[in-house]
């Protein structure tokens, strides 16, 4: 009570007295603080019961006023006094002692406001960055400390200053000597453990011998100079050889932020993560190297990602995984009562939020740091944690892990993390794929095989995964899955033919049928051009028209039903294809011509690759497999057809390429299916009316009624008709898009 009265009286006297010059006023407030320590005999009273907070605030106001009254960048006498008399060093000593109690908070707040309010660069001054560096080491020492809020605000203002002038980070890379190891992060600490009672106590034990007033008096008499030596120990002699550890650097601001990410206060965690985001983006190579080699950042990212993943239920509905709302790491949504919608929703949101943070951090990171961080996620999370889940034999486990992987693929946007994720899934092989080498990468082999799994659910989920993957902007995806098999164009006949045989005489078509079951000159296969129509005429219009008609006329009239239902015409696919071809996400230049034939190794054996083999095999069974499976198989193939590369375009969308012996293309696979269909139609009474009824049921235009015979076949025919229209539209739109933009 007495101290408060004294403070009020002091302010009243100051208000009545004539104002002092700024420097005198500044010195007065500083000496008032130092006199407190010399005169007081009570070090137990909290700092809020003293005048120290008021004097510190007055000093900040004076420094701010002084700067505003001077030329930009000019240092005034008050700031000179603060620097010359090492006031920040002395305040650090007082804050470290936390004497009187609460002084550490006051010092942290003073440093924060000083760096935030003063516009001229302060950190380059040795009497600023040295005490700032030492104060950084005090942050995050004790988990859930009463100073956490002030600590994170101080660290974040330092990060902001470093972001403004990245070179200054070099002042904060300290030589790591044996004397300073007490400030390093304890390697035994596991970051971000899942909450467990009693686990979140202390990051490091504070010094049990906290200096009292007597110790502070000594420090005021001889302030800390900021030299890098520990208390009670001499500095390392220049003659002593340094160990390998001693020659590396400490990045203490990163260490302190990592400690604070363990805070039970979510706001502190978010701010600490924001600070780390700023630091990883600094372009200084030395800082990037120190960040990845001498801090626990890689472990923080991967250990917590793994912990959140392992906390997910072993069985989750794939639809729940897919449809859970989008997450933002900095603004996690409160699941509230919605957590009861499905088991594991809260855990899933936590995992996806941290994945989002990892992705954004790597996206913002300096290039070399991003590569190291992404590789750590690949090795410590994808390979160590996810791969065993994807390789298991339990169908429930496969389904859940594949759905989670699909969601991860959808969410990852950083180039470096996407690259490492792709290498994890598909391997790094770049040479041609052979039938003997498809099992070379076990995970890639297993995932592709899952597209043709006995479980339709697993097949559908894996097909969706690849559909998501091939739309990502990474060239290795398509190179691994398709282009390395197509780059030599050895699917073409080595000897050019003067005139191509009719399709019904093609070995691919007739192998499946006995002579008596052969179709006799069907009009839907006649008048085939002899050469690829894309190169026959300069304008190409007639030729592309023939290609479109080849796809549109492939399904016989008696197997078509879309013309009887409004809104299912070819024009719908044209609009959709135009939208997708115009998408900025398509990154390859497909407007060039394929590799010249004379430069191709046409004599090497052709293998379409494991991925296309499985897709073509499934496409060949379109009349005998479930409707949902067919939708996803054709969806993946149409996405591949959209991709802007001349070899993909030729192989998937040109019906008239001259295939070599034993080779198949997408068109030849469909031809076989249609041939099989023509034979089956003859054995099904009332085929066309049944087909139309099934289409109307699928569109919701007819109520579900009695079961219809051959339902799987009829649904397969409908998917086949729609797929042919889609391929025709894609070929048409891609050709005209190319023609309209060609020089």
HUBEL-V611653 format. One line per field, one symbol per residue. burial: 1 if it has 24 or more other C-alpha atoms within 12 Angstrom, else 0. A space follows every 50 residues. Layout:
# HUBEL-V611653
burial=???
This chain:
# HUBEL-V611653
burial=00000000000000000000011011101111110110000010001101 11111111111111011000000011111011101111111111111111 11111111111111111111111100111111111111111111101111 11111111111110110111111111110111111000011111000001 00110000000110111011001111111000000000000000000111 11111111111111000111111111111111111111111111111111 11111111111101111100110100101101000000000101111111 11111111111111111111111111111111101110111000101111 11111111111111111111111111100001110001001011111111 11100111111111111111111111111111111111111111000001 01111101110100000010000110011111110000000011111111 11111111111100000111001101110110000101011001000000 01001111111111111111111111111111111111111111111111 11111111110011111111111111110010000011011111110000 0000000001111111111111111111111111111100000
